[in-house]
């Protein structure tokens, strides 16, 4: 994100304050780095908290909160956010001016929702696939490796088909496919009945693909994702599941569309 000119930022802040409700002044902490500004009002909720709705808006699928994400929130509103989320400088000012309470979504690491996985990669994703296989085994996940077994050139649709077939037939809980970009394998995997594959480049996308779309296959791009990032993305994917009825209803409609073209 480009550095904001101090004078321009002050003018924007003054304009925002004109339209915000008048609230008591309090001590506020602002980072001088506009790329990493963190609000001071943060509340962490645990799974044991009340089942009553604890937030007014859920933005936990986003890794960056902007002023648009806060539009319409009243003074003292409760905003649900993800771990490690960042705020733009203007969004941070709004949070502090409106005394918005930030509720961090509990991390799901080490709370895996699956016990088995199929994994595969083409030659471009071979090295990352090998590391991820060992990582999954360390987590206690039963892994079925569908190759490839070297960096010799192979066709990614063949690998994607094999992994997706294991998922679609119910032999494993989820599938993981690695190629150069992750896109081609997702396209191929989605041709297999019962498979919902998503290419994910962040924890937020991995969480959203599971929680909102019921994805059962994740594809990763070895050219875009380091091993460390892949581990966190994959952990989030494996520790999230679809639960809300509105999301289940929409995923059911996806299944109905698929059936219409397989008759």
Buried (B, 14 or more C-beta within 10 A) or exposed (E): EEEBEEEEBEEBBEEBBEEEEEEEEEEEEBEEEBEEBBBEBEEEBEEEEEEEEEBBBBBBBBBBBBBEBBEEBEEEBBBBBBBEBBBBBBBBBBBBBBBBBBBBBBBBEEEBBBEBBBBBBBBBBBBBBBEBBEBBEEBEBEBBBBBBEEEEEBEBBBBBBBBBBBBBEEEBBBBBBBBBBBEBBBBBBBBBEEBBBBBBBBBBBBBBBBBBBBBBBBBBBBEEBEEEBBBBBBBBBBBBEBEEEEBEEBBEEEEEEBEEEEE
